[in-house]
Amino acid sequence: MKRISVLLIASLAVVLSGSSPAEGSETLTPEALLPLHNRKDAYTPAMAYGKEGCLVVWQSGRTGEGSMVKSLLYGADLVACRVDMNGKPLDKEPIVLSSATDLQEKPHLAFGDNLFLAVWQDLRNGKDYDIYAARVTPEGKVLDKEGILVSGLPHNQCIPKVAWDGKAFQVVWQDFRSNVSYEIYGARVSTTGKVLDPEGVLLKKRFTSRSGGSRYSPAIASRGEGKSLVLWCSHWRGGNSGGVMVEEGQVVDEDANTFAGRNIKTDGPNWVSHPIALAAGPDGFLASWMSFVPGGRGGGTRDSNAMVLDKSGKHMKYLFLAGKQHYIRQSDVIWDGSAYSAGWIERIVVKRGQAPHDAVFLTRISQQGEPVGPVHAMAGTFESPASKPTVATDGKGTTFIAYERHPKTGDVPIKIAFRLLRAK
């Protein structure tokens, strides 16, 4: 009961702080829903801003729907929809990026040189995950209908992320080719669709202890000039998450004091072992990760769930995204031209005895790690939760946020919802 009470107080405080935005400073558009593909549930959206609008990519359906035969035949496809600067969907039917057999999951997206590149983990070989990609034009034309095989070595290659580094698309992923534990690998993909590092480049090797210790869930952001910052999580002695700077596909700054001699972890018993979100700004980067609220015997996350880094990737400041201790999951961050925009979900308890629900929030953070404007409660109720936010921007103060909008009843499919935040 004590834990629920603490969750209730902390969650309501965030909701109230986000319910009354500063008048005239930031405005929100109403929620819009993107079209479904074959009436299948929509999951895990990813998004990037391109030419006068955004491309939203998501997983359509999943294994386990219907009979086993149908699951094996159809699995999950990857589809997309374009959205204009007013938040209006431009495609009546989703664009199919990949309809290969079995599963295509966990997409990520980047835009560069007038092209989108979507990456995802793919189970079409029927044994383990590979990394695939496809180029998409701003007009919605898929240039690689069979997909580009970025990495298909033995065992899993999965959880890919991608950034445009000014010269090529830099893809990173967690890789189990060692058959012992996961390592972080990367490869560049050109705008012509050529994989420039066909064997992949080892960015961070696994721990060499007998017990093994995986590096996993990479995040990437680039400030251009062929350089990218790559962060990851680790299962080893309370975290040991870290990062490297990559230039033209190669590590140029191994263990570069990314966190000022300190791993990303809390002052309490809970360390970061969850996916990291990362964005590049004009003078550095913002990273964020999962955190906990106090409850029961646990002290929660007492020091931070985000940090500001300088241009070299060195830690500058730890912070909470909402300006205070609170619990976040599934965060995503982007530089909107004058501040970082950060979206995340929180588990909300409205009243005692009622199960918690997921809700999406959005706020803006300065380059120095200070709050800019209010925390906006974007979507999510007990009857209709919201989850898995992703953010993009035009770089001129408009933030696009998409997320899963879960229905009130189980006979209605999960859809991808969409809103815009305009900073004035």
JOSULSUL-V747319 format. One record per helix or strand. SS is the DSSP state (H for helix, E for strand). FROM is the first residue (numbers start at 1). LEN is the number of residues. If there is no record, write none. Layout:
((SS	FROM	LEN) (SS	FROM	LEN))
//
This chain:
((H	2	17) (E	26	3) (E	32	2) (E	42	8) (E	53	8) (H	68	7) (E	76	9) (E	89	1) (E	95	4) (E	103	10) (E	115	8) (E	130	7) (E	142	1) (E	148	4) (E	157	8) (E	169	7) (E	183	7) (E	195	1) (E	201	4) (E	215	10) (E	227	8) (E	242	6) (E	250	4) (E	265	1) (E	271	1) (E	277	5) (E	284	5) (E	295	1) (E	298	1) (E	306	4) (E	315	5) (E	329	7) (E	340	9) (E	357	9) (E	371	9) (E	386	8) (E	398	8) (E	415	9))
//
